[in-house]
Each structure stands twice: as C-alpha cells, then as structure tokens.
Amino acid sequence: GFSTELLSPYFALRYSPSAPIGDEGFRLLIGRSVVQIGFIIISASLTGLLQSVKIARAAVTLATGLLKKAGAEATL
C-alpha cells in the first residue's frame, strides 16, 4: 500500500544506522520522499479525475433520461 511506500526511505535510514548520512544522503532521502509524495498526489488526483468522469457520465445519463421522460410526457 501507500503507507509502506511512504515509509520506505525512513526504514532504509533506520535499518542502516552505521551508514553516515551526509548532505548527499539527506538530499537523496528528501528527494525520494518528495518523489513518492508526488506520485501519491498524482495517482490520487488521477483516481479523483476518473471518479469525476464517472459522476459526470452518471449525471448526463440521468439528465438525458429525465429530458426524454419530460419530452415523452410533453408529446402525450
């Protein structure tokens, strides 16, 4: 899931306490975290977009159905 992806750089840091984390390591860690958060935001917004499309389609279907019904009643 997302939680493990988010935590992986911190776990990598925690499991290698002997490795000295210099500026380079810190930059790498922050870079990885930013990239992962970015991916999560992108995937979340993509799923949001997909859901909006589904909702929009449902709304259009409903609207056309109501219009057809109204039109049919108007012709009667």
CNS distance restraints for C-alpha pairs under 8 A (distance, minus, plus):
assign (resid   1 and name CA) (resid   5 and name CA) 6.76 0.50 0.50
assign (resid   2 and name CA) (resid   6 and name CA) 6.10 0.50 0.50
assign (resid   2 and name CA) (resid  40 and name CA) 7.42 0.50 0.50
assign (resid   3 and name CA) (resid   7 and name CA) 6.17 0.50 0.50
assign (resid   4 and name CA) (resid   8 and name CA) 5.86 0.50 0.50
assign (resid   5 and name CA) (resid  36 and name CA) 7.19 0.50 0.50
assign (resid   6 and name CA) (resid  33 and name CA) 6.89 0.50 0.50
assign (resid   6 and name CA) (resid  36 and name CA) 6.42 0.50 0.50
assign (resid   6 and name CA) (resid  37 and name CA) 7.16 0.50 0.50
assign (resid   7 and name CA) (resid  11 and name CA) 6.10 0.50 0.50
assign (resid   8 and name CA) (resid  12 and name CA) 6.05 0.50 0.50
assign (resid   9 and name CA) (resid  13 and name CA) 6.27 0.50 0.50
assign (resid   9 and name CA) (resid  29 and name CA) 6.16 0.50 0.50
assign (resid   9 and name CA) (resid  32 and name CA) 7.01 0.50 0.50
assign (resid   9 and name CA) (resid  33 and name CA) 6.95 0.50 0.50
assign (resid  10 and name CA) (resid  14 and name CA) 6.08 0.50 0.50
assign (resid  10 and name CA) (resid  29 and name CA) 7.88 0.50 0.50
assign (resid  11 and name CA) (resid  15 and name CA) 6.00 0.50 0.50
assign (resid  12 and name CA) (resid  16 and name CA) 6.38 0.50 0.50
assign (resid  13 and name CA) (resid  17 and name CA) 6.69 0.50 0.50
assign (resid  21 and name CA) (resid  25 and name CA) 5.04 0.50 0.50
assign (resid  21 and name CA) (resid  26 and name CA) 6.26 0.50 0.50
assign (resid  22 and name CA) (resid  26 and name CA) 6.13 0.50 0.50
assign (resid  23 and name CA) (resid  27 and name CA) 6.02 0.50 0.50
assign (resid  24 and name CA) (resid  28 and name CA) 6.10 0.50 0.50
assign (resid  25 and name CA) (resid  29 and name CA) 6.07 0.50 0.50
assign (resid  26 and name CA) (resid  30 and name CA) 6.14 0.50 0.50
assign (resid  27 and name CA) (resid  31 and name CA) 5.84 0.50 0.50
assign (resid  28 and name CA) (resid  32 and name CA) 6.04 0.50 0.50
assign (resid  29 and name CA) (resid  33 and name CA) 6.18 0.50 0.50
assign (resid  30 and name CA) (resid  34 and name CA) 6.05 0.50 0.50
assign (resid  31 and name CA) (resid  35 and name CA) 6.10 0.50 0.50
assign (resid  32 and name CA) (resid  36 and name CA) 6.08 0.50 0.50
assign (resid  33 and name CA) (resid  37 and name CA) 6.04 0.50 0.50
assign (resid  34 and name CA) (resid  38 and name CA) 5.92 0.50 0.50
assign (resid  35 and name CA) (resid  39 and name CA) 6.16 0.50 0.50
assign (resid  36 and name CA) (resid  40 and name CA) 6.21 0.50 0.50
assign (resid  37 and name CA) (resid  41 and name CA) 6.13 0.50 0.50
assign (resid  38 and name CA) (resid  42 and name CA) 6.08 0.50 0.50
assign (resid  39 and name CA) (resid  43 and name CA) 6.02 0.50 0.50
assign (resid  40 and name CA) (resid  44 and name CA) 5.93 0.50 0.50
assign (resid  41 and name CA) (resid  45 and name CA) 6.04 0.50 0.50
assign (resid  42 and name CA) (resid  46 and name CA) 6.03 0.50 0.50
assign (resid  43 and name CA) (resid  47 and name CA) 6.18 0.50 0.50
assign (resid  44 and name CA) (resid  48 and name CA) 6.06 0.50 0.50
assign (resid  45 and name CA) (resid  49 and name CA) 6.01 0.50 0.50
assign (resid  46 and name CA) (resid  50 and name CA) 6.20 0.50 0.50
assign (resid  47 and name CA) (resid  51 and name CA) 6.14 0.50 0.50
assign (resid  48 and name CA) (resid  52 and name CA) 6.11 0.50 0.50
assign (resid  49 and name CA) (resid  53 and name CA) 6.16 0.50 0.50
assign (resid  50 and name CA) (resid  54 and name CA) 6.26 0.50 0.50
assign (resid  51 and name CA) (resid  55 and name CA) 6.07 0.50 0.50
assign (resid  52 and name CA) (resid  56 and name CA) 5.93 0.50 0.50
assign (resid  53 and name CA) (resid  57 and name CA) 6.01 0.50 0.50
assign (resid  54 and name CA) (resid  58 and name CA) 6.12 0.50 0.50
assign (resid  55 and name CA) (resid  59 and name CA) 6.08 0.50 0.50
assign (resid  56 and name CA) (resid  60 and name CA) 6.11 0.50 0.50
assign (resid  57 and name CA) (resid  61 and name CA) 6.07 0.50 0.50
assign (resid  58 and name CA) (resid  62 and name CA) 6.05 0.50 0.50
assign (resid  59 and name CA) (resid  63 and name CA) 5.98 0.50 0.50
assign (resid  60 and name CA) (resid  64 and name CA) 6.02 0.50 0.50
assign (resid  61 and name CA) (resid  65 and name CA) 6.01 0.50 0.50
assign (resid  62 and name CA) (resid  66 and name CA) 6.14 0.50 0.50
assign (resid  63 and name CA) (resid  67 and name CA) 6.05 0.50 0.50
assign (resid  64 and name CA) (resid  68 and name CA) 5.99 0.50 0.50
assign (resid  65 and name CA) (resid  69 and name CA) 6.14 0.50 0.50
assign (resid  66 and name CA) (resid  70 and name CA) 6.00 0.50 0.50
assign (resid  67 and name CA) (resid  71 and name CA) 5.90 0.50 0.50
assign (resid  68 and name CA) (resid  72 and name CA) 5.98 0.50 0.50
assign (resid  69 and name CA) (resid  73 and name CA) 6.15 0.50 0.50
assign (resid  70 and name CA) (resid  74 and name CA) 6.03 0.50 0.50
assign (resid  71 and name CA) (resid  75 and name CA) 6.24 0.50 0.50
assign (resid  72 and name CA) (resid  76 and name CA) 6.44 0.50 0.50
